[in-house]
Amino acid sequence: MTESDGLIRPGSPAPDFSLPATPDGRRTGPGRFRGRPVVLAFYPADWTPVCGDQMALYQAAMPEFDRYDAVLFGISVDSLWSHRAFAEAQGVRFPLLADFEPKGEVSRRYGAYTAQGQSARALVVLDRDQTVAWSHLSPPEVNPGADGILDALEQLGAGQQVVTR
């Protein structure tokens, strides 16, 4: 189930996936973290100012994500090598997953793929059972920040149903 904008809706089962996380071929995805909240931060491209600011903000907010035992993944259609250099330049230590081949397959499954051939700037929070608890689509030029994610994690921690904002 997706929103009118195409983004997957809260209450939908989260499509599982496994994407490359490191150049040595290690793959990961939300299914490996069943029992923990998972945050998927889809973003258009490495090396753009808004994406750099967004990923750096999430790295700075990692202690807050850790408070909720949440796993965070950044996802774009860039290659592993681009992700590696971008992460090093931005000081990002959480996994940046390469939705590179087939291009945008995971982004499409979550309704977070654009006609321009890149991931949309979309946030999706999965609950411990791998159900979409919250989702949000931002304009490509707007950094959505971390407040919505943290609000969703807070509601999950309190056992409340999360509502879309």
Secondary structure, DSSP 8 states (H G I E B T S, - for coil): -B-TTS-B-TTSB-----EE-STT--EE-GGGGTTS-EEEEE-S-TT-HHHHHHHHHHHHTHHHHHHTT-EEEEEESS-HHHHHHHHHHHT--S-EEE-TTTTTHHHHHTT-B-TTSSB-EEEEEE-TTSBEEEEEEE-TT----SHHHHHHHHHHHTT------
